Amino acid sequence: MYGWDPRAHTMPLDDLESLPGVGPASAEKLTDAGFNSHQSIAVAGPGEMSNTPHVGESTAANIINAARDAADIGGFETGST
């Protein structure tokens, strides 16, 4: 296969479970919805993630913030000065 293979860049479910508020069932639902790494969660918005079954917007925000810390992909800043 040529190009990028997303299956090669997925995490074990127990790694997603290291995020606060994510247990085995939530990890599976997040993975099914395409959130298969800390990075994919870190760049998501709470509204986008809350479309995942049984994940509310406030829970999504907490998971996203924890994923941003865990992903260590740099600071998130606004464009305003």
Secondary structure, DSSP 8 states (H G I E B T S, - for coil): --S--GGGG---HHHHTTSTT--HHHHHHHHHTT--SHHHHHTS-HHHHTTSTT--HHHHHHHHHHHHHHHT------S--
